[in-house]
Amino acid sequence: MARDNVERRLSAILAADVVGYSRLMEADETGTLAALKSHRRELWTPMMAQHGGRLVGTAGDSLLVEFASAVAAVECAIAVQQGMDPRNAGLAESQRMLLRMGVNIGEVIVDGDDIFGDGVNIAARLEGLCEPGGVALSGNVQEQVDGKIDARFEDTGDHTVKNIARPVRVWRWLLDTAAAAEPPEPQKPPVRFAEKASIAVLPFTAMSSDPDHEHFADGITEDIITALARNHAFHVIARNSTFAYKGQSPDIRDVGRALGCGFVLEGSIRSGRDRVRITTQLIDADTGSHVWADRFDRPLDDEFAVQDEIAHRVASILGELVWQSVAKGIGQKDPKTYGPYEYTYLATPLVHHMDPAKMAQAQAYCLKALSLDPDFVVANRLLGFCLVIGWMLWDASSGEVLDECYEYTLRSQALAPEEAITYRLMSRVFVAKGMIDEARQCTARALKINPDDGDIIGNQGIFALFADDPKDAIGWFEKVLEIHSETPHTVDIMRCWMSLAHFVNGDCSLALATLKDVNGLDFFRNLLLAVCYAELGDPDKAKASVQVLLAARPQLRVSDVGLCTMFQRPEHRALLSNALAHAGLPA
């Protein structure tokens, strides 16, 4: 076989870029550019030269550097990240310049001063999977550096990345590289995760000297960390970092500053005879105030079953509590400092009202976030939910809505391939499009990725409802209600979906009774009240509920309610649309 004339070589490639660069530029274009040049001149370029790196290219805020050695590339990346800490010290969070870095080994094609190929592409994808202030390595790099540098790494498993056929094994640099059991210095500048809320789970305290109780407490802690890590909506501090606090009673605000997290979960284990009592509390690390606390009493006949149950319950509950607390805190900030993260979190509670006016405001916030950072995955995904919820309840006659929603869904998947919430959104879009097999696959995939999230569990019920099994749907909704008894928003939404399931299952009285304790969700709730009253022969109450709908959406017609078309069984579709017409909603 003839050999081509292309020059190839094996290289270690470091890819890096600045987190939220568009946001920084919008807030202070001159200052950001000056800071970028200063960091390059005084730290990045000298450090790369010191480690034998060759700067291949820069594009705006990004860097691509070639090394002959994987060890040199990783040592350089860590040194740069550590060098950024003092340079960011004293700056407001909105002004800090944080880097993401990815390192890969691969064969590259050399074209003059440039390099190309999968080796480069994978480094760039690793950088995209990295947390702010961190370093992500491919599996082959980790093998090369293992035991050769003073740093520790965590295996995060295989990841599917864009335009790369095979999964990539990703290792993450653990920022707490000290091996001592002492906790990090509280005065260390915090590393905030600008695109995610962050939470640390401290080792649960065993209120006994029995070594078995201590092992049980450690097991609970590790299971909660694992369960929380499945929820990619927030960052979970690694076990190696939090277990440095084992046996201590630190000030939670010091923990937050040291680990760069906004929330801390702590708890204790107390047992007597054949029972165990587990207490947990979630604390705002900035203020030291309690966000949530609970107590679980369980028989200790199966230790692992108890660990699994508590871990799943805590992880499921915290998902909603964290975003609610973050959104409340953002509302107290100066709007001039808002970036993509702030705008998206402001939009989140508005989406959950499922109301036309609030949804319009949520869409505006999401679009503002995307104007600052088009690749901000949370905003892309949330905008998809805005569109599909609107289509289901009041906007189905607009034929382009689902196609537009699908585009945001695909973009979210490309940016973060293995996120359960993206598959949840995709399943909803496929059901709306009548692609039931595709919806089934996405629903199952979401549950496999994160079986602890109440929204993901409830999504199983929503799929079953439209796929012709309302009884199965009710079972899923009941499971969510049991887990989320203390998170009102999730409870209200599940009750509404359960009411619809009872309605199409032929029990209008139970459907109506299910709605009596729902607070808020005026549009969705009144739509369901209207059809229940119409079927139960109470036209006055049915019309009163329709008037609430028309006040929110004056031009609303039965044909605008996408729910009517989502059921697989024609009789269910006819039942809902006819009941809306009988209630007085124009056809």
C-alpha positions as CSV (number, residue, x, y, z in Angstrom):
1,M,0.0,0.0,0.0
2,A,1.4,3.4,-0.9
3,R,2.2,5.6,2.0
4,D,0.7,9.1,2.0
5,N,2.8,12.2,2.4
6,V,1.0,13.5,5.4
7,E,3.2,13.9,8.5
8,R,1.8,12.2,11.6
9,R,3.1,11.9,15.1
10,L,1.9,10.8,18.6
11,S,1.4,13.8,20.9
12,A,-0.1,14.8,24.1
13,I,-2.6,17.6,23.5
14,L,-3.9,20.1,26.0
15,A,-7.1,22.1,25.2
16,A,-8.3,24.9,27.4
17,D,-10.8,27.7,27.4
18,V,-12.2,30.3,29.8
19,V,-15.5,29.6,31.5
20,G,-18.3,32.1,30.7
21,Y,-16.0,34.3,28.5
22,S,-18.9,35.9,26.7
23,R,-20.5,36.9,30.0
24,L,-17.2,38.4,31.2
25,M,-16.8,40.3,27.9
26,E,-20.3,41.7,28.1
27,A,-19.9,42.8,31.7
28,D,-16.5,44.5,31.1
29,E,-15.0,44.1,27.6
30,T,-11.9,46.2,28.2
31,G,-11.1,44.7,31.6
32,T,-11.7,41.2,30.5
33,L,-9.4,41.5,27.5
34,A,-6.7,43.1,29.6
35,A,-7.0,40.3,32.2
36,L,-6.9,37.6,29.5
37,K,-3.7,39.1,28.0
38,S,-2.1,39.4,31.5
39,H,-2.8,35.8,32.4
40,R,-1.4,34.6,29.1
41,R,1.7,36.7,29.3
42,E,2.5,36.2,33.0
43,L,1.3,32.6,33.7
44,W,0.0,30.5,30.8
45,T,2.7,31.0,28.2
46,P,5.7,30.8,30.7
47,M,4.2,27.7,32.3
48,M,3.7,26.0,28.9
49,A,7.3,26.8,27.9
50,Q,8.6,25.5,31.2
51,H,7.0,22.2,30.6
52,G,8.0,21.9,26.9
53,G,4.7,22.8,25.4
54,R,4.2,24.2,21.9
55,L,1.3,26.6,21.6
56,V,-0.5,25.4,18.5
57,G,-3.3,27.9,18.3
58,T,-5.4,30.5,20.1
59,A,-8.9,31.5,19.2
60,G,-10.4,34.1,21.5
61,D,-10.3,32.6,24.9
62,S,-9.1,29.1,23.9
63,L,-5.7,27.5,23.9
64,L,-4.4,24.4,22.1
65,V,-0.9,23.2,23.2
66,E,1.1,20.2,22.0
67,F,3.5,18.3,24.3
68,A,5.9,15.4,23.7
69,S,5.0,13.9,27.1
70,A,1.7,13.2,28.8
71,V,3.3,13.8,32.2
72,A,4.5,17.2,31.1
73,A,1.1,18.1,29.7
74,V,-0.8,17.2,32.9
75,E,1.8,18.8,35.2
76,C,1.5,22.0,33.1
77,A,-2.3,21.9,33.2
78,I,-2.4,21.5,37.0
79,A,0.3,24.2,37.5
80,V,-1.7,26.7,35.5
81,Q,-4.9,25.9,37.4
82,Q,-3.1,26.3,40.7
83,G,-1.5,29.5,39.5
84,M,-4.9,31.0,38.7
85,D,-6.1,30.7,42.3
86,P,-4.0,33.6,43.7
87,R,-4.7,35.6,40.5
88,N,-8.5,35.3,41.1
89,A,-8.2,35.9,44.9
90,G,-10.0,39.1,46.0
91,L,-12.1,39.3,42.9
92,A,-15.8,39.2,42.8
93,E,-17.2,35.8,41.7
94,S,-18.5,37.5,38.5
95,Q,-15.0,38.7,37.6
96,R,-13.0,35.6,38.2
97,M,-11.4,34.0,35.2
98,L,-11.7,30.2,35.5
99,L,-10.3,27.7,33.0
100,R,-11.4,24.3,31.8
101,M,-8.7,22.0,30.6
102,G,-8.7,18.6,28.8
103,V,-5.6,16.4,28.1
104,N,-5.5,13.6,25.6
105,I,-2.8,11.4,23.8
106,G,-3.4,10.6,20.2
107,E,-1.9,10.6,16.7
108,V,-2.1,14.0,15.1
109,I,-1.7,15.2,11.5
110,V,0.8,18.0,11.2
111,D,0.2,20.8,8.8
112,G,2.8,23.5,9.2
113,D,2.3,24.9,12.7
114,D,-1.1,23.4,13.0
115,I,-2.2,19.9,14.2
116,F,-5.4,18.1,13.4
117,G,-7.1,14.7,14.0
118,D,-9.1,12.8,16.6
119,G,-6.4,13.3,19.2
120,V,-7.1,17.0,19.1
121,N,-10.9,16.6,18.9
122,I,-11.0,14.4,21.9
123,A,-8.9,16.8,24.0
124,A,-11.4,19.5,23.1
125,R,-14.3,17.3,24.1
126,L,-12.6,16.5,27.4
127,E,-12.2,20.2,28.1
128,G,-16.0,20.6,27.5
129,L,-16.7,17.8,30.1
130,C,-14.4,19.4,32.7
131,E,-15.6,21.4,35.7
132,P,-14.4,25.1,36.0
133,G,-11.0,25.2,37.5
134,G,-10.3,21.6,36.8
135,V,-8.5,19.2,34.5
136,A,-10.0,16.2,32.6
137,L,-7.8,13.4,31.3
138,S,-8.6,10.6,28.8
139,G,-8.0,7.1,30.0
140,N,-4.7,6.7,28.0
141,V,-3.3,9.9,29.6
142,Q,-4.2,8.6,33.1
143,E,-2.3,5.4,32.5
144,Q,0.8,7.4,31.5
145,V,0.8,9.7,34.5
146,D,-0.4,7.2,37.2
147,G,2.2,7.3,40.0
148,K,4.4,9.8,38.2
149,I,3.0,13.1,39.4
150,D,1.9,14.4,42.8
151,A,-1.9,14.5,42.0
152,R,-4.9,12.3,42.3
153,F,-7.6,11.5,39.8
154,E,-11.1,10.2,39.9
155,D,-12.5,7.8,37.3
156,T,-15.8,9.2,36.0
157,G,-16.5,6.4,33.6
158,D,-17.1,6.2,29.8
159,H,-18.6,9.2,28.1
160,T,-20.0,9.5,24.6
161,V,-18.7,12.7,23.0
162,K,-19.8,14.5,19.9
163,N,-18.3,13.3,16.5
164,I,-16.3,10.5,18.2
165,A,-17.6,7.0,17.5
166,R,-16.2,5.2,20.6
167,P,-16.8,6.2,24.2
168,V,-14.0,8.1,25.9
169,R,-12.9,7.1,29.4
170,V,-12.7,10.3,31.5
171,W,-10.6,10.9,34.6
172,R,-11.0,14.1,36.7
173,W,-8.2,15.8,38.7
174,L,-9.1,15.9,42.4
175,L,-8.3,19.5,43.4
176,D,-7.5,18.5,47.0
177,T,-4.1,16.8,46.2
178,A,-2.8,16.8,49.7
179,A,-2.8,13.3,51.2
180,A,-3.1,14.5,54.8
181,A,-6.3,13.9,56.7
182,E,-6.4,17.6,57.7
183,P,-9.2,19.6,55.9
184,P,-8.1,22.3,53.3
185,E,-7.3,25.7,54.7
186,P,-10.5,27.7,55.2
187,Q,-8.8,30.8,53.8
188,K,-8.2,29.2,50.4
189,P,-10.0,31.2,47.7
190,P,-13.2,29.4,46.7
191,V,-13.6,27.7,43.4
192,R,-17.2,28.3,42.4
193,F,-18.9,26.4,39.7
194,A,-20.4,29.1,37.6
195,E,-22.7,27.0,35.6
196,K,-24.0,24.7,38.4
197,A,-25.0,24.7,42.0
198,S,-22.6,22.7,44.0
199,I,-23.0,20.5,47.1
200,A,-20.7,18.6,49.5
201,V,-21.8,15.6,51.5
202,L,-19.9,15.4,54.7
203,P,-19.3,12.0,56.3
204,F,-22.3,11.0,58.4
205,T,-21.5,10.7,62.1
206,A,-22.0,7.3,63.8
207,M,-23.4,8.1,67.3
208,S,-21.7,5.0,68.7
209,S,-18.3,3.5,69.1
210,D,-19.3,0.3,67.4
211,P,-17.1,-0.1,64.2
212,D,-20.1,-1.6,62.4
213,H,-22.1,1.6,62.9
214,E,-19.2,3.6,61.5
215,H,-19.1,1.5,58.4
216,F,-22.9,1.8,58.0
217,A,-22.5,5.7,58.3
218,D,-19.8,5.7,55.7
219,G,-21.9,3.5,53.4
220,I,-24.8,5.9,53.7
221,T,-22.6,8.9,52.9
222,E,-21.0,7.2,49.8
223,D,-24.4,6.1,48.5
224,I,-25.8,9.6,48.8
225,I,-22.8,11.0,46.9
226,T,-23.3,8.5,44.2
227,A,-27.0,9.1,43.9
228,L,-26.6,12.9,43.8
229,A,-23.8,12.6,41.2
230,R,-26.4,11.2,38.8
231,N,-28.2,14.6,38.8
232,H,-26.1,16.6,36.5
233,A,-28.0,19.8,37.3
234,F,-25.5,20.4,40.1
235,H,-21.9,19.6,40.9
236,V,-21.1,17.1,43.7
237,I,-17.8,17.5,45.5
238,A,-15.8,14.2,45.3
239,R,-15.7,11.8,48.3
240,N,-12.0,12.2,48.7
241,S,-12.5,15.9,49.4
242,T,-15.3,15.6,51.9
243,F,-14.0,12.6,53.9
244,A,-11.1,14.8,55.0
245,Y,-13.6,16.2,57.5
246,K,-14.4,12.8,59.0
247,G,-14.5,13.0,62.8
248,Q,-14.6,16.8,62.9
249,S,-17.2,19.4,63.5
250,P,-16.2,22.2,61.1
251,D,-18.0,25.5,60.6
252,I,-20.1,24.8,57.5
253,R,-19.3,28.3,56.1
254,D,-15.6,27.3,56.2
255,V,-16.4,24.1,54.4
256,G,-18.2,26.0,51.7
257,R,-15.2,28.4,51.2
258,A,-12.7,25.6,51.3
259,L,-14.5,23.3,48.8
260,G,-16.1,26.0,46.7
261,C,-19.6,24.7,47.3
262,G,-22.9,26.4,47.9
263,F,-24.6,23.7,49.9
264,V,-23.4,21.1,52.5
265,L,-25.4,18.0,53.5
266,E,-24.5,16.5,56.9
267,G,-26.2,13.8,59.0
268,S,-25.9,11.3,61.8
269,I,-26.7,7.6,62.5
270,R,-28.1,6.4,65.8
271,S,-29.2,2.8,66.3
272,G,-30.9,0.8,69.1
273,R,-31.7,-2.9,69.1
274,D,-33.1,-3.6,65.6
275,R,-33.8,-0.1,64.4
276,V,-31.8,2.8,63.1
277,R,-32.5,6.6,63.1
278,I,-30.9,8.7,60.4
279,T,-31.0,12.5,60.5
280,T,-30.0,14.7,57.7
281,Q,-29.8,18.4,57.1
282,L,-29.0,20.6,54.1
283,I,-27.2,23.8,54.9
284,D,-26.6,26.9,52.8
285,A,-22.8,27.2,53.0
286,D,-22.8,30.9,52.4
287,T,-25.0,31.8,55.4
288,G,-24.9,28.7,57.6
289,S,-28.7,28.6,57.6
290,H,-30.7,25.4,57.3
291,V,-32.5,24.7,54.0
292,W,-34.0,21.4,54.9
293,A,-33.8,18.7,57.6
294,D,-35.5,15.3,58.0
295,R,-35.3,12.2,60.1
296,F,-35.8,8.6,58.9
297,D,-36.5,5.7,61.3
298,R,-36.1,2.2,59.8
299,P,-35.8,-1.4,60.9
300,L,-32.3,-2.6,60.4
301,D,-33.1,-6.0,59.0
302,D,-31.3,-5.3,55.7
303,E,-28.5,-2.8,56.0
304,F,-27.9,-2.4,52.3
305,A,-31.6,-1.9,51.6
306,V,-31.8,0.9,54.1
307,Q,-28.7,2.6,52.7
308,D,-30.2,2.4,49.2
309,E,-33.6,3.7,50.2
310,I,-32.3,6.7,52.2
311,A,-29.8,7.6,49.5
312,H,-32.5,7.6,46.9
313,R,-34.9,9.6,49.0
314,V,-32.4,12.2,50.0
315,A,-31.0,12.6,46.4
316,S,-34.5,12.9,45.0
317,I,-35.6,15.5,47.5
318,L,-32.5,17.6,47.3
319,G,-32.8,18.1,43.5
320,E,-35.8,20.4,43.9
321,L,-34.6,22.1,47.2
322,V,-31.3,23.1,45.7
323,W,-32.6,24.9,42.6
324,Q,-35.3,26.6,44.7
325,S,-32.7,27.9,47.1
326,V,-30.4,29.0,44.3
327,A,-33.2,30.8,42.5
328,K,-34.1,32.7,45.7
329,G,-30.5,33.8,46.2
330,I,-30.1,35.0,42.6
331,G,-33.2,37.2,43.0
332,Q,-31.3,39.1,45.6
333,K,-28.4,39.9,43.3
334,D,-27.9,43.0,41.2
335,P,-29.5,42.2,37.7
336,K,-26.5,44.0,36.1
337,T,-24.3,41.1,37.2
338,Y,-26.5,38.4,35.7
339,G,-24.9,35.9,33.4
340,P,-26.3,32.7,31.7
341,Y,-26.5,30.8,35.0
342,E,-28.5,33.5,36.7
343,Y,-31.0,34.0,33.9
344,T,-31.6,30.3,33.6
345,Y,-32.2,29.8,37.3
346,L,-34.6,32.8,37.2
347,A,-36.5,31.0,34.4
348,T,-36.8,27.7,36.2
349,P,-39.5,28.5,38.7
350,L,-41.5,30.3,36.1
351,V,-41.5,27.2,33.9
352,H,-42.9,25.2,36.8
353,H,-46.0,27.4,37.0
354,M,-47.1,26.1,33.6
355,D,-48.8,29.4,32.8
356,P,-48.7,31.3,29.5
357,A,-47.5,34.6,30.8
358,K,-44.9,33.2,33.1
359,M,-43.7,30.8,30.4
360,A,-43.2,33.7,28.0
361,Q,-41.0,35.4,30.7
362,A,-39.1,32.2,31.2
363,Q,-38.5,31.9,27.5
364,A,-37.2,35.5,27.4
365,Y,-34.8,34.7,30.3
366,C,-33.6,31.5,28.5
367,L,-33.0,33.4,25.3
368,K,-31.1,36.1,27.2
369,A,-28.9,33.3,28.7
370,L,-28.2,31.9,25.3
371,S,-27.4,35.3,23.8
372,L,-24.6,35.4,26.4
373,D,-23.5,31.7,25.9
374,P,-25.1,29.7,23.1
375,D,-23.6,26.5,24.4
376,F,-25.0,26.8,27.9
377,V,-26.7,23.4,28.1
378,V,-29.1,24.1,30.9
379,A,-30.6,27.1,29.1
380,N,-31.0,25.1,25.8
381,R,-32.8,22.3,27.6
382,L,-35.0,24.6,29.7
383,L,-36.1,26.5,26.6
384,G,-37.0,23.1,25.1
385,F,-39.2,22.4,28.1
386,C,-40.8,25.9,27.8
387,L,-41.8,25.1,24.2
388,V,-43.1,21.5,24.7
389,I,-45.1,22.5,27.8
390,G,-46.7,25.4,25.9
391,W,-47.5,23.1,23.0
392,M,-49.2,20.6,25.3
393,L,-51.4,23.1,27.1
394,W,-52.1,26.1,24.8
395,D,-49.9,26.3,21.7
396,A,-50.4,23.1,19.7
397,S,-51.9,24.9,16.6
398,S,-48.5,26.4,16.0
399,G,-46.9,23.7,13.8
400,E,-43.3,24.9,14.2
401,V,-43.2,24.7,18.0
402,L,-42.3,21.0,18.2
403,D,-39.6,21.2,15.5
404,E,-38.1,24.2,17.3
405,C,-38.2,22.3,20.6
406,Y,-36.6,19.3,19.0
407,E,-33.7,21.4,17.8
408,Y,-33.0,22.6,21.4
409,T,-33.3,19.0,22.6
410,L,-30.7,17.8,20.1
411,R,-28.4,20.7,20.9
412,S,-28.7,19.8,24.6
413,Q,-27.8,16.2,23.9
414,A,-24.8,17.2,21.8
415,L,-23.5,19.5,24.6
416,A,-24.1,16.9,27.4
417,P,-24.7,13.5,25.9
418,E,-25.6,11.5,29.0
419,E,-27.9,13.7,31.0
420,A,-31.1,12.1,32.2
421,I,-33.1,15.3,32.0
422,T,-32.3,15.7,28.3
423,Y,-33.7,12.2,27.6
424,R,-36.8,13.2,29.7
425,L,-37.3,16.2,27.5
426,M,-36.7,14.1,24.3
427,S,-39.3,11.5,25.4
428,R,-41.9,14.2,25.9
429,V,-41.2,15.6,22.4
430,F,-41.4,12.1,20.8
431,V,-44.7,11.5,22.5
432,A,-46.0,14.8,21.2
433,K,-44.8,13.8,17.7
434,G,-46.5,10.4,18.0
435,M,-43.2,8.6,17.9
436,I,-44.0,6.2,20.7
437,D,-41.2,3.7,20.3
438,E,-38.6,6.4,20.4
439,A,-40.3,8.0,23.4
440,R,-40.2,4.6,25.2
441,Q,-36.5,4.3,24.6
442,C,-35.8,7.8,25.9
443,T,-38.0,7.3,28.9
444,A,-36.2,4.1,29.9
445,R,-32.8,5.7,29.2
446,A,-33.5,8.7,31.5
447,L,-34.6,6.3,34.4
448,K,-31.5,4.2,33.9
449,I,-29.2,7.2,34.1
450,N,-30.9,8.7,37.2
451,P,-33.4,6.5,39.0
452,D,-33.4,8.8,42.0
453,D,-34.9,12.0,40.4
454,G,-38.6,12.5,41.1
455,D,-39.1,14.2,37.7
456,I,-37.5,11.3,36.0
457,I,-39.7,8.8,37.9
458,G,-42.8,10.9,37.1
459,N,-41.8,10.9,33.5
460,Q,-42.3,7.1,33.4
461,G,-45.9,7.8,34.5
462,I,-46.4,10.5,31.9
463,F,-45.2,8.1,29.2
464,A,-47.4,5.3,30.5
465,L,-50.4,7.7,30.6
466,F,-50.1,8.6,26.9
467,A,-48.9,5.1,25.8
468,D,-52.3,3.6,26.8
469,D,-51.7,2.4,30.4
470,P,-53.2,5.0,32.8
471,K,-53.3,2.5,35.7
472,D,-49.5,2.0,35.4
473,A,-49.1,5.7,35.2
474,I,-50.9,6.2,38.5
475,G,-48.5,3.8,40.2
476,W,-45.5,5.8,39.1
477,F,-47.2,9.1,40.2
478,E,-47.9,7.6,43.6
479,K,-44.3,6.6,44.0
480,V,-43.2,10.2,43.4
481,L,-45.8,11.5,45.8
482,E,-44.4,9.2,48.5
483,I,-40.8,10.3,48.0
484,H,-41.6,14.0,47.5
485,S,-44.0,14.7,50.4
486,E,-41.9,17.7,51.4
487,T,-41.4,19.3,48.0
488,P,-44.7,21.0,47.2
489,H,-44.0,21.9,43.6
490,T,-43.4,18.3,42.6
491,V,-46.4,17.1,44.6
492,D,-48.7,19.5,42.8
493,I,-47.5,18.6,39.3
494,M,-47.8,14.8,40.0
495,R,-51.3,15.3,41.4
496,C,-52.3,17.1,38.2
497,W,-50.9,14.3,36.0
498,M,-52.6,11.7,38.3
499,S,-55.9,13.5,37.9
500,L,-55.6,13.3,34.1
501,A,-54.8,9.6,34.5
502,H,-57.9,9.0,36.6
503,F,-60.0,11.0,34.1
504,V,-59.1,9.0,31.0
505,N,-59.4,5.8,33.2
506,G,-63.1,6.7,33.6
507,D,-63.1,7.9,37.3
508,C,-64.0,11.6,37.1
509,S,-64.9,11.8,40.8
510,L,-61.4,10.6,41.8
511,A,-59.8,12.9,39.2
512,L,-61.6,15.8,40.7
513,A,-60.7,14.8,44.3
514,T,-57.1,14.5,43.4
515,L,-57.0,18.2,42.4
516,K,-58.5,19.6,45.7
517,D,-55.1,20.0,47.4
518,V,-53.2,21.4,44.4
519,N,-51.9,24.9,45.0
520,G,-50.9,27.1,42.1
521,L,-50.6,25.6,38.6
522,D,-53.8,27.6,37.8
523,F,-53.8,27.0,34.1
524,F,-53.2,23.2,34.1
525,R,-55.4,22.7,37.2
526,N,-58.3,24.6,35.7
527,L,-58.0,22.8,32.4
528,L,-58.4,19.6,34.4
529,L,-61.2,21.0,36.6
530,A,-63.1,22.0,33.4
531,V,-63.2,18.5,31.9
532,C,-64.0,16.9,35.3
533,Y,-66.9,19.2,35.9
534,A,-68.1,18.8,32.3
535,E,-68.2,15.0,32.6
536,L,-69.8,15.1,36.0
537,G,-72.6,17.3,34.7
538,D,-71.8,20.6,36.5
539,P,-71.7,23.1,33.5
540,D,-71.5,26.2,35.7
541,K,-68.3,25.2,37.4
542,A,-66.9,23.9,34.1
543,K,-67.5,27.2,32.4
544,A,-65.9,29.1,35.4
545,S,-62.7,27.0,35.0
546,V,-62.8,27.7,31.2
547,Q,-63.0,31.5,32.0
548,V,-59.7,31.2,34.0
549,L,-58.1,29.6,30.9
550,L,-59.4,32.3,28.6
551,A,-58.3,35.1,30.9
552,A,-54.7,33.7,30.6
553,R,-55.0,32.9,26.9
554,P,-57.9,34.8,25.3
555,Q,-57.7,33.1,21.9
556,L,-57.5,29.5,23.3
557,R,-59.3,26.8,21.4
558,V,-59.6,23.1,21.9
559,S,-57.3,22.6,18.9
560,D,-54.6,24.5,20.8
561,V,-54.4,21.9,23.6
562,G,-51.8,19.4,22.5
563,L,-52.7,17.0,25.3
564,C,-55.8,16.0,23.3
565,T,-53.6,14.6,20.5
566,M,-50.9,12.8,22.6
567,F,-52.9,9.8,23.7
568,Q,-52.4,6.6,21.7
569,R,-56.0,5.5,22.1
570,P,-58.4,7.4,20.0
571,E,-61.1,7.2,22.6
572,H,-58.9,8.9,25.1
573,R,-58.2,11.7,22.7
574,A,-61.9,12.1,22.0
575,L,-62.8,12.0,25.7
576,L,-60.5,15.0,26.5
577,S,-61.3,17.1,23.5
578,N,-65.1,16.5,23.8
579,A,-65.0,17.3,27.5
580,L,-63.2,20.6,26.8
581,A,-65.8,21.5,24.2
582,H,-68.7,20.6,26.6
583,A,-67.1,22.8,29.2
584,G,-67.4,25.8,26.9
585,L,-63.9,26.1,25.3
586,P,-64.3,27.1,21.6
587,A,-63.4,24.3,19.1
